[in-house]
Amino acid sequence: MSNFRHTRVQLDGISLHVAELGDPHARPVVLLHGWPQSWAEWRQVMELAAGEFRAVAIDLPGVGQSSGAAADGSKRALAAIVHGLIEHLGLDRPVIVGHDIGGMIAYAHLRRYHGAAGVVIIDVVIPGLDPWEEVIRNPYLWHFALHAIPALPELLVRGHQSPYFDYFFDVLAADPARITPDARAAYAQAYASDAALTAGFGFYRGFAQDVHDNLDETGAATDTPVLYVRGAASHGNIDTYAQGLRAAGVRRLTTRLVPEAGHFIPDEQPAELWRHVHEFITSSSAPPCSRTDESTP
């Protein structure tokens, strides 16, 4: 069994649970989870990465073993916390990898801070960037609106975390069996408390502020390499998401589709995901160029 190192970092009233694997002196990769998950969604990816990299995953503020959620749930506020952690741990030019909500945070960090060697955004729409308006109008994603309502989702979901989360795992995964019973139990436990439920729904309540923040940054070019990944079974055309990122000023963009995966790629296809991330990290080590744009059909 892998020897994960677990520590707690205090940052401005936030207590972050940090899980690490790999040589502490190796090149760092920071992993940010999505909803309704925790740091544990990265276990398999971290095991693959640890032979060459320092893999660092966290429970987002308020979730799992972390406490003290970001006040407004905005991804800019969460990115500031991630940036504080990077500085606290002395991580030099990390690659930041975010799935779902974590991908929104990774994008906010990209726009707000310098120093990341690259950013990986996995299977998520960025608030305010195309195709955001199309996504929020899609009745298939009804939970965006529900989760933004104050107090109501907590009332409905409290005590029913496992079946509620199972709905999303079963509907959005290409093969729901790849999200194991142990993983599902760990994710439900991460949101077992009222505070954790509120922190998780707070990610959605921050979307309006995220749109404002991201549109405020749109047009400012960035040469930080970005990899955008989607599951081949996920809804939406990856080219549309790529166009939104390019229009926002992302100049060095690579896109990849992961076969036999839906939304929960780190659980569904960890080896294939890590292959793409590893390729991205090593290719991004080359001298910067004006534009890199590779897409899989």
Protein Blocks (a to p, Z undefined) as FASTA:
>chain_A
ZZdddddddeehiacddddedjfkbccddddddddddfklmmmmmmmmmmmpccddddde
hiajbghiafklpaklmmmmmmmmmmmnopahiadddehjlmmmmmmmmmmpghiabdcd
ehiadehiackkmmmmpmklmmmmmmmpghklmmmmgoplmmmmmmmmmmmpmblmlmcf
klmmmmmmmmmpmklmmmmmmmmmmmmmmmmmmmmmgopacfbdcdddddfkbgcjfklm
mmmmmmnopabdcddddehiafklmlmmmmlmmmmmmmmmmmmmpccdfbdcdddZZ
